[in-house]
Amino acid sequence: MKLKYFLSIYWKSIIIITGILYLSFAPPSAFKGVPAFEFEDKLVHLFMYGGLTCVLIYDFRQYAKNKTMSVLSFIFMCLLFPVFLGGAVEILQPMYFAPRTAEWIDWFSDIAGVLLGWSAFQLIFPTVIKKKSK
């Protein structure tokens, strides 16, 4: 029952994660007709992980609405999970999805996207994390 409830809340995040994994592991030939400019892939990483972070925070708020969730749960689920996902993707690309390659700058772009997504969400919805009053 808990898994069903979890999936009913986090379905948007799961779709975005699936899209990120497809874009990260698809062969480069799948993107031949796409217009390109220098460092476009870094910008794509920034927006993918920024968007994922915003949706994760939104979903977390929905999931935690009637529960007591800790700040640590928020940090792990909404901030650290996308960072680890980006790192895992970069490690797996050259190992299993040649000719894809791993680049540190891609992972740094993922991390910047997570921070950008969190910052944007804080600007739009500043009450995501409330400190408990004593």
PyMOL commands that set and color helices and strands:
alter all, ss='L'
color gray80, all
select helices_A, chain A and resi 2-25+28-31+40-63+71-96+104-124
alter helices_A, ss='H'
color red, helices_A
deselect
rebuild
show_as cartoon
